[in-house]
């Protein structure tokens, strides 16, 4: 079975604690997710920041408008430098996403590292090459644009 990786990074003109506060609040996921995915959080988050062992349930329409239940677990937290989540239930065979925040002179460098594997053997490999890879790239392109607007000149709408 093929395992795939996707990496993205973005400089934000904010301090590391502002970055942590935004990204560790799971409700902000819906802000940075493309509307066509129809992302809906099911878990009552009570404005909690992520913590090790936290479970988050949501629904999303990743392909062809088909709604899928997805559950992630936060499995590693090192405040304010990183946290990582993994899919427990959802469309992927494996999905692990590490969010890293590196303090820089004029802001923070945010890095995303995604490790994923698709189900369905050769069908999954074909889907990766013609559909899934591009879909993941487009999600992160959308996020980049939204984050640039939110944190333009170091400002935050929250």
C-alpha positions, 0 to 999 in steps of 0.5 A: 500500500502506498503512503503519501505525504503533503507538506505546506508552510506559510509565514504569518506576521503574528506572534507564536501565541496568537498562532497557537490560540487560533489553530488550537481552537478546533472551531477555526477549522471551519473558517479555513476549510473550503466551503464546497467541503461543507465542513460541519463540527459535531463535537461540542468544543466549548472553546477548548484548545486542543489537548492530548486525547481530544476527540473531534467528530465532524462531517465533510464532503471530500469527493462527489458531494458524498457526506462522510463522518470523520473523527480525529484524535489529537495525539500529540501537543507541545504548546505553543510549538506543535500539535498532531491529529490522526483520523480514527474514522473517515475516508482515509486508511491513514491520515496524520496531520502535524501542525508546527509553529516556529517563532521567527523575528517578525512572526511565525512560520507555520508548517503542515505535514500530512501523511495519508494512505487511501483505501481500495488498493489500486483504485485508491492509487488511481484516485490519488493520482487523478483526484485526491492529491489535487484536492488536498493541494487545493485545500491548502491553497484555500487555507493560505489565502484565508489566513493571509486575509485573517492575519494581514498586517498581524491583525486577527478578526477573533 
